[in-house]
Amino acid sequence: MRRILSLLCFLIMVSAVYAQNISGMRVVVEKKDGSKMAYAINNVENIMFKEVGDVSATMSLAKTTDASVRVQFTPSANCKRFLIACYPDTVVMSDDSLRSYIKYHYIAERTIATRYEVKDLQPATKYVVASLGFDEYGIDGDVRTFSVTTAAAEALQPAQVGDFFYADGTWSTELKDNKTVIGIVFSTDATAADKAKGWTHGQVMALRNAGTGLKWNTTGNGANENGNASYVSASVLKAIGDRDGYTYTQTLLGKQTATTGYPAAQAAADYNVKAPATTSGWYLPAIGQAIDIASNLGQIATDSLHISASSSGQGTWSKQGSVCVSNINAKLNAVTTADVDLLPTSGALYMVTSSDYSLQSVYYLYVNPTSGINSVMILGYYKDSDLYTVRPVLSF
């Protein structure tokens, strides 16, 4: 303080003596960390010191579940905004490290008293909830921490078609607002390939598309590119049973070169919603899995299938387009805690798959609820067409 007062006295004297030549002078404030802030002295009206007192947000527990904690935050009178962070109790940080962590990894920012719920936590686990307050000048004040333990895990029931699938790898029939929904269970029939990898419960459809207007490949042709021993277009029944989308996607991604790309498979794998570590991760569904989405979530009348007499491996579920779209959209609309991409209620959806149809064509599921068409179809079309929509799936 003595140094600061001496500086101010000096500035006052200098200003009096050199009143006509101060444009080149600066007021320099050097912080403890070595950083500096400077102001032209002729732009400084006055310098004052102000005691702001406590600048923090205190916390109290409102509720815990097996996947969340709800905390009441109450800012002090001098706290004009505060940041909220959460981290496992096993992580130990110094005061400076914690302050920095909150600034760069905060999960919410508030300006008034708030009851905030931290979601997607692990059951029966200790966490630290932290807050960092800021005063009216934007200067950070005090860090407050609060230790809390989540409740024990609820027993998981066997998965059912239509269950909500969450970011923590669990699922439920009734929507839980303390968890983040990332998909809808569309099948509980785990494939042999999935079971061998430990994914024994079924498959999940993503809430959103990973891309639209995408090509399947960039070359337009290629024999058995997904690694299948033969084209699956020999019959509709073979197509319905073709459900190994994960293996196909991995094969396609492994074949990419500077001249040959698989945009649809890459978009599925790059889908920007993180998949739980206990799952396969996102991939491009095989044709049989796309049919599962239509028959299980869309609830189409499977006995209405008309197998094409002229095009091998193709077929149509007549008068089922509007049924399929309505039922899938109803399930997506039930998700109130995340964004969703609904199926189009007019015009066609070209849901591309990872299944080869022929040398130049790939299987896709065609869904069109428009009056006069109103059908769901299994079709094959050009691999380098840019009509395709990618709806990722995962196995769990």
Secondary structure, DSSP 8 states (H G I E B T S, - for coil): -HHHHHHHHHHHHHHHHTTTS-TT-EEEEE-TTS-EEEEEGGG-------------EEEEEEEE-SS-EEEEEEE-TT--EEEEEEEETT----HHHHHHHHHHH-SEEESS-EEEEE-S--TT-EEEEEEEEE-TTS-EEEEEEEEEE-----------TT-EEETTS-EESS--TTS-EEEEEEE----HHHHHTT--S-EEEESS-SEEEE-S-SSS--TTTTS-SS-GGG-HHHHHT---HHHHHHHHHHT--SS---HHHHHHHT-SS---TTS---B---HHHHHHIIIIIS---GGGEEE-SSSTT-EEEET-HHHHHHHHHHHHHT--SS------SSS-EEEEEEEE-SSSEEEEEEEE-STTT-EEEEEEEETT-S-EEE--EEE-
